[in-house]
Every structure is written in structure tokens, then in C-alpha cells.
Amino acid sequence: MRAAAPDARRRLSRWERLEPRPRSTMLRQVLHTGLSGGFRALGRFVASHPVFFASTPVLLSILLGASFSRYRVEEDVESLLAPKHSLAKIEGNLVDSLFPINHSKHALYSDLQTPGRYGRVIITARRGSVLEPPHLDAILGLHRLIYHMQVSVPPSGFNYSFSHLCLPDDKNVCIVDDIIRAMEEIQSARAANRTTSVLRYPITELADGRQAYIGHQLGGVQGLGPNGAMRGQGVRGDGVRGEGVRGEGVRSAKALQLTYYLQARGGLMEGVAGQWEMAFLGELRQFAALHPQLVLYPATSASLRTDFQFSSVLARRPLLASLGLCGVLAVLCCSMRDCVRSKPWLGLLALLSVTLSGLTAAGILNLSGSTYNSTYLGIPFVMLGHGLFGSFEMLSSWRRTREDQHVKERVASVFEDVMLRFSGSTLLHLLTLGLAASPLTNMEAVRLFCRTAALAVAVGYMYMLSFYSSCLVFTGYLETGYRHGCFCRRVPKQDRLDSKPSWYRCLMYTRYQDEEQATGTPHGVSHSHSLNLAHTHTYVHPRPANNHDHVTHGTHASDQHPQDSHLLLGCVRRCYGDWITNTYVKPFVVLLYLVYISFGLMGFLQVTQGSDPPSALVAMDTATVSYTRAHQRYFSSYSPVIGFYIYESAPYWNDTVQCDLLEYAKGFQRISWLEAYLDFLSERNQSTSPPRENFTRTLRHAFLREPRFAHFADDIIFAERGQGEEPDVAVSRIFLVAKTTENKREEMSVLLDTLRRLSLTSRVRFLIFNPSFVYLDRYATAVSSPLRHSLLAVLFLLGLSSLAVLEPLVSVWLGLTLLSVQFGVLGFMTLWGVELDCMSVLCLILALGHAADCSGPLLCSFAAGKGDSRTRWVRVALERHGVPSLQAFICYAAALVPVGSVRSNLTRTLFRCLALTAGCSALHTLAFLPALLTFLPPSKSHAHRAAGGNTPRQEVECVEMNDSTRVVDQITTV
């Protein structure tokens, strides 16, 4: 008789499915039934082999975890944070092929994006000017210490100094900053008690007559205006043509910057250069201790990489604290008053499943030769959020199954109820992350993160099907044997507990089935008017149409003893569900949603790009951040040095070409061989537009042989024409510097676009380049394109999933929910001070999957209900899926708290975006959707009438009656 009851119920369910329905509805129902049946069979198979499915993931994780000996860290930060395919990189390769890279590095100054090896320091004075004699002498002493500093290589024992590693000029002399030569001239003149030429800013003239740009070497300048009047910080010259010095006299300067460029040829010299940079930092620390009147802000080529990866080091302990805090709350969320039905171990096992899947994914990455970077700190939270939602949904579904069923059947019912929705949300995760990880993404950091996160989510899904499900099987056998959920000890019956102390009776409290039968109520029939009647299945017959009682299908039962329910479930069932669907509360919820949209729109209209992508992703209180702030404070008056490259032969002797080139450079501070040459011709009373041969001959044999103009030979490349003919100027360059304000990045982006558009229409073929342009060029497109691709993937998947969902409006509601959550996260993160960079875009992509995890089950449960009122089904959906979502939110929020304490720009962005994602998703799942679904489609009464048609229907319920000896199937007409 026990086996006959399930068969009868399955036959009744099949009879009901034979009702005439529209063709599209039948197709969706066939797909849904087939998928649910497949997952039910999978659940029965997992429950039949729990040891295999529990041990295999553990062994696999241990084996793959041994591959951490191949752990490697990404060292090329530029390849991660700069757009992979951009015009700036192509232009940079062309520039490197035309002009020596060493000299280009020195001339094309850029603060944080200079390629190659170097050591750099900003020196400020606590009082006065850095040009005062005591400070000037100390700075020159520091320069001599660095110049003669030596590092030794252990194998050979040879000592290397800066002279062995520096960039040499044409005379094989180390290239040093021009401000050093100017300061040495001032010191020599003071020692000889003679006057020297006035130091000018931003372009000054050295003792050899050469003009030098010192705008990036002297900062916080106060200049002497006309008649000796003092001018404010960042004075600029007149910018007129001519050989004479442009700029005004410097009265004082608050900061000075020194840069020491290195060349690393081969692996050995690369290692020596790295050791020199470390010795450079050590020498600066000692100097700062001996000279407290000066403040030093050092930086090297390795500072950005080190500080970028330092976020991972700082986050180690907070991540462990997050795991521990999440574990404690997961145990509490899985606990109940009933010690047998309580499942505290499942909370820890859910975290263990996430940990094992992360270890397996990391092992796969190690074996594939992938490298790690600090953006991967967000991947554990992707796995944690997805895994917690799945585990709590499975536990909630388990508690709704019939306790008198075999464990295998209960697990099969759980798989049938949960796994279709969980698989759909996993597929949405994989599709959004997979499309963002495709070659369509132009940001390498985003692509690598999404690829790794997709792998981690896929492995976590497999471990949820295997490891966690087998753990559910083991705890199910403990529950069947009436063993304590925590101590695994068999719980005695009530008559034996009466003689025990009160604390022992409280610890061992449970409810036996024979006690339920003694109450006189058949097991499975609820005392309340719940929509889920245990062991009740509907078979449809013609009946009077005025009977409105309705029950649901399946083997899931409501809680028969509310006093033994989980605390959160009791609160939702008795308080929150009625309150949120109250007629007087819903207008305030709608008003709250309008406020949510308004603030989201306010933030959306203020979205800005990251002002400095590299430094925005490094740890706080590091050399990179300190240096960046000092640079922004003292050296933000001028842009990086822009190289203006004329890459095709042009008639420079032509007046029109000369006017065009001078017009292009107008308004810039510039060092131009063409302007100097034209002034040189004017001084000699020669025509500035002579024939080609005369123009080139004078340029080569007169102009470039003057000592003050000899350095311009690096800016011109000649091309031979033929024997006996003067060569042409094939390629040349000039250097431009623009005046900037606080919005330096935006102004540089506008300047880059303007000059590029000009190059398309100009008669002179030119390009512009600076190493920092690789971060500016197409950065906005590179950052936002993965987000657009993910949104398209979501819309495509939701349209496709409508074929497997019984109610197509679920896909519409889910799509609107995802867009609303992402819109809110984008707006509120802007109001919270988060800029749009690669880390915030990654969080916006993750928000899609997180919102689908928490709101998808609620929408599916609501849409699947037929008959009764929408308010009634909203309450049922909240009981079934709102509680697991709330449990997951609590654990997820607790895991985020320790991460917010990490002193890192990267983790700060991660914490704020993920916290907003969790908060917006919780608002939609627990407030907005429950209120809106009570008066918006789909309609329940309409669906019920459509299902019934005009034929009166009668419901017959099959109730399973239990006694002490047998099980009897009794069919009673309701």
C-alpha cells in the first residue's frame, strides 16, 4: 500500500496534464516536465551513491591544490589595465621604430606610465622653497649619493652603479634631469660669489645655451612677473616663437622631481636594475631620516606592480575573517529548535563546498599556466553568493518534503524542485561572464577576471550537485534515525527525557511522528489554511463552480508545527508576509521604489570615468598613492610631454607647411627644432623658405653643428635621395606641453581626440604619442563594452528561457528586475564616490547574476501558482524562497564586512559595489517585487478561469492516512 500511493499520485498528475491547453503552453510544459524529471532522476542517482559524490570532489580538490607550486603573479600591469587594442599602442610601436626608445623615454615624460626601469622621487620642503641654499645643497648631495650608489650581483660579485645602468646620450654620458644641471650652475655661481642667469619656468636656458623644459621637474612654482612682482603657482611663459628663453623667473618652488632612467639589456641586467631600484628606495629612506626638513615621495617602475598586488596581501586575513563570520551565521541560519530537523552542519558544508570548488578552479588555472592579479579578490564573493543561494534553496526545499518518505525520494524531490531554477541562474552567470571574457572585451583585466569567474561558477555548480547534495543525503539519514543534528547522537523519546535536567531536555528537544499521530490530525494535513497540504494531490473532476478551495501539486508539505519552525520562516509567515502585502503598505513601497529610481537616475547622470586607472586599483598608504597625490598637488599645471611626429616626408621649406606646423603648435609650451631653425635663419638674415637643397644643407651643416642646437639631431631622420643630392627630412618630431587644470585626464582625452581629428585633414601627416595615452585611448569604450555585452547576453538568455518556463511573463519580470538592480547599483555607486573603472564594471556584471539568484525563484514560484489571489501566492513565494534569500543575504553581508576594512582602493571599490548589489537585490526580492506582484500581471484568477474553461470542475484530494500498522489510501471528496 505504501508503494501504491505515490503511483496513484503520479497517475493523477499525468491525468491532469492531459487537459487541452494551447500549443505554446503544451510545449513549455513538456520541456519543463522533461527537465524536472531529468533532475529528479539525477537526485535519486546522487542519493544512491552518496559516498562517491562526497569523496570525489574532495580528492579532486586535493590533487589540483597541489599545483600551487606553479603559482605565478602577473607582473605587466599595463597589459591588464590598458585597452588591449588601441590606436595609441600602434602609434607607440611606430614611434619606437623611428626614434631610439631610450631617448624617447627621457623626452616623453609621463608620471606613472613611463615604460622601462627607472627610479623617481618628489622632494618637498616642510618650510620655504626647495631652491633655498640649504635645501638645494641637500638635494644635490642626494643626487651624488644615488649616482655613486652601487649594487652587487652575487654570482660574479661585480658592483654596478648608476653609470653602468643609465641611459647614455650621444657622448656616452648618463642622461640626468636638466634641473640638476641648472641647480649645479646655481651652486657653482654661489660658491664663486658671482651672479648666474635667472632660472625660468617652464622652459629655461642652460649654461650651454640649450633650452630645457623643466615643467615636470619643478613644481609649486611662484614666479616673478613684470617689475619683479610675484606670480602664483604654475606660471607659464608667453609661448611665442623664437629662440629666446620662454617663461618667467622663478622666485620659489615647493617641490622638485628627480628621475633616474635605467636600461636593462637581457635577463642579468634586468635583475641588476631591479636590485638598483630596491637600493634606491633604501637610500631615500636613510636620507629622509637624516634630513627631516625635507619630505620624499619615491616611486620606481616596480612600485605600481608591487602596490597593485599588495591588495591581495592585505586582504588575506580579512578574507579568512569573512569566511569564519559567514560560517557562524550559516550555522545559525540552518539551525532550528528541533535538534533532529536542525541542520547546522549543512551551513559549514556549504562553505566547504564553495572552498573546495575554489581550490579546484585555482588548480586548473595553475596547470593551464595562468597568472594571478588582485582583481581576482572578487571571485570568492561570486562563488559565495551563488553557492549560498543554491544551498539555502535546497535546504528549504528539503524541509518541505514529506518526512515519512525515503531519503532518496526526498532528495529526488529537492532536485526536481530546485535544480531547474538553480541551473538557469548558473547558466545566466556563465553566459554573462563568458561573453565578457570573449575577445570582444578590450580590457585584459576584465577578460581574465570573467574567464576565471566563469570557471569557478561552473565548478561550484558541479560541486553543489555532487558534494553538497551527498552531504544533504547523509544529514537526511541522520534525521531519519532521529539523531541530533549537531552531535549525531540518537535523541531519546519524551518519556525518557522527562527524568533529565531541563537544559538536557531543551538540548534534545524533537518531535516524533507517533506524537503527531496522537494529536488526532492525519499527518500531512495542515491546521492552517496553507496552500501546501502535505501528501495532498489534486485530481480534477466536474464540480460546482462556487467552490473556491484549492490545493497545490507535489510532495512538498508546509510546516505542521509553527512553533518548531525556523525563526526567519516564522517571522515571514506570521508577520512580514502579511505586512508587505497589506493594502496600506503597498503605496509606500511603490513610493520607495520611485525614490530608488530617482536617486539611481541622479547618480547615473553623474557617472565619471576613473581619473587615474592604475593608482585607483592599488593599496592605500603605499608609495604609488603618496607619489600620485604629491604629483597631482605640485605638478598638475602641465600635461605630459606629447610627441608630435611627422612620419612622412614634408616640404618643410614651404611657407604654407611652416605656417600649418606653427599653427598646430600654437598655444602649447614647445621645444621645436623647426621654430629654432627658422629663428636661426632669421638671425643670419636668410630666407626662411629657401629651395630644398639650401634648406637641408644649412640644417645639416650649420644649425645642427651649433652646440646649443646639437641635441635636435635626435629629432630628425634624414633619407638619402641619390648621389650628390642633399637628403630629405624623412621623419621629425617636436615636443608639446599643454596647460591643464584639475580635470587633467578629461582634458588630455579631449586634446587627444582633437589632434587626431586634425591629423586626418592636415596636409602634413603626423601623429601624437605619450606612454600615458595607452590608458586614455578607447578606455571608456573598453570599460563599458563588457557591460553592454553582458546585458545583451541576459536578454538573449531570458528570451530563450521563456520556452522552458510555464509562465512567459517570468522572463519579462526577471529581465526588468535585473535592469532595475543594475541601474540602481550604477547610480548609487556614483553617489558613493565610486568611479567607472574596470573593477566597478566587473561588479556591475556580477550584479546581473546575483539579482537573478535571489529574485528568480520568487518569480518562478509566484508565476507557477494557479487560482486563488495574487496576494496569497506572494505570501507563499515569500515563505518558500524569500526566507532562503534572506538567509543568503545575511551571510553574504557578513562576509563583506571584513573586506571593507582593508586599506586598498581596489577592495574599497569592491566592497562598495558588492554591498550595493546585495542591498539592491534584497530590496527587490523582499520589498519591491512582493508589493508590485499583488496588482500587476500575471493574473491568477484569469489563469484559473482559463484552465477551467466553462466546464464546472470538482477537486478530489487523495489523503494518506497513517496508523500504527499500515498505510491506507483514502480518497475523500472536498
HELIX and SHEET records of a PDB file:
HELIX    1   1 ALA A    4  ARG A   17  1                                  14    
HELIX    2   2 ARG A   23  SER A   48  1                                  26    
HELIX    3   3 PRO A   50  GLY A   65  1                                  16    
HELIX    4   4 ALA A   66  ARG A   70  5                                   5    
HELIX    5   5 VAL A   77  LEU A   81  1                                   5    
HELIX    6   6 LEU A   87  LEU A   98  1                                  12    
HELIX    7   7 ILE A  101  ALA A  107  1                                   7    
HELIX    8   8 PRO A  133  HIS A  148  1                                  16    
HELIX    9   9 PHE A  162  LEU A  165  1                                   4    
HELIX   10  10 ASP A  178  ALA A  191  1                                  14    
HELIX   11  11 PRO A  226  GLY A  228  5                                   3    
HELIX   12  12 GLY A  266  LEU A  290  1                                  25    
HELIX   13  13 SER A  303  LEU A  314  1                                  12    
HELIX   14  14 ARG A  316  CYS A  333  1                                  18    
HELIX   15  15 PRO A  344  LEU A  367  1                                  24    
HELIX   16  16 SER A  374  GLY A  378  5                                   5    
HELIX   17  17 ILE A  379  ARG A  399  1                                  21    
HELIX   18  18 VAL A  407  ALA A  436  1                                  30    
HELIX   19  19 GLU A  444  TYR A  463  1                                  20    
HELIX   20  20 MET A  464  TYR A  468  3                                   5    
HELIX   21  21 SER A  469  THR A  480  1                                  12    
HELIX   22  22 GLN A  494  LEU A  497  1                                   4    
HELIX   23  23 SER A  502  LEU A  507  1                                   6    
HELIX   24  24 GLN A  513  ALA A  518  1                                   6    
HELIX   25  25 PRO A  562  ASP A  564  5                                   3    
HELIX   26  26 LEU A  567  CYS A  571  1                                   5    
HELIX   27  27 VAL A  572  TYR A  576  3                                   5    
HELIX   28  28 GLY A  577  ILE A  580  1                                   4    
HELIX   29  29 LYS A  586  PHE A  604  1                                  19    
HELIX   30  30 SER A  615  LEU A  617  5                                   3    
HELIX   31  31 ALA A  623  TYR A  634  1                                  12    
HELIX   32  32 ASP A  655  TYR A  664  1                                  10    
HELIX   33  33 TRP A  673  GLU A  683  1                                  11    
HELIX   34  34 ARG A  692  THR A  698  1                                   7    
HELIX   35  35 LEU A  699  PHE A  703  3                                   5    
HELIX   36  36 PRO A  707  ASP A  715  5                                   9    
HELIX   37  37 LYS A  744  THR A  761  1                                  18    
HELIX   38  38 PHE A  773  LEU A  776  1                                   4    
HELIX   39  39 TYR A  779  SER A  801  1                                  23    
HELIX   40  40 LEU A  809  LEU A  831  1                                  23    
HELIX   41  41 CYS A  838  ALA A  864  1                                  27    
HELIX   42  42 ARG A  870  ALA A  877  1                                   8    
HELIX   43  43 LEU A  878  GLY A  882  3                                   5    
HELIX   44  44 VAL A  883  LEU A  896  1                                  14    
HELIX   45  45 PRO A  898  SER A  901  5                                   4    
HELIX   46  46 ASN A  905  LEU A  923  1                                  19    
HELIX   47  47 HIS A  924  PHE A  928  3                                   5    
HELIX   48  48 LEU A  929  LEU A  932  1                                   4    
HELIX   49  49 LYS A  940  GLY A  948  1                                   9    
SHEET    1   A 5 GLN A 211  TYR A 213  0                                        
SHEET    2   A 5 ARG A 200  GLU A 205 -1                                        
SHEET    3   A 5 GLY A 247  LEU A 262 -1                                        
SHEET    4   A 5 ARG A 117  ALA A 125 -1                                        
SHEET    5   A 5 LEU A 294  THR A 300 -1                                        
SHEET    1   B 2 GLN A 150  SER A 152  0                                        
SHEET    2   B 2 ASN A 159  SER A 161 -1                                        
SHEET    1   C 5 GLN A 211  TYR A 213  0                                        
SHEET    2   C 5 ARG A 200  GLU A 205 -1                                        
SHEET    3   C 5 GLY A 247  LEU A 262 -1                                        
SHEET    4   C 5 LEU A 218  LEU A 224 -1                                        
SHEET    5   C 5 MET A 230  GLN A 233 -1                                        
SHEET    1   D 3 HIS A 537  HIS A 541  0                                        
SHEET    2   D 3 GLN A 954  ASN A 962 -1                                        
SHEET    3   D 3 VAL A 967  THR A 973 -1                                        
SHEET    1   E 4 GLN A 669  ILE A 671  0                                        
SHEET    2   E 4 ASP A 728  VAL A 737 -1                                        
SHEET    3   E 4 ILE A 642  ILE A 646 -1                                        
SHEET    4   E 4 PHE A 766  PHE A 769 -1                                        
SHEET    1   F 3 GLN A 669  ILE A 671  0                                        
SHEET    2   F 3 ASP A 728  VAL A 737 -1                                        
SHEET    3   F 3 ILE A 716  ALA A 719 -1                                        
END                                                                             
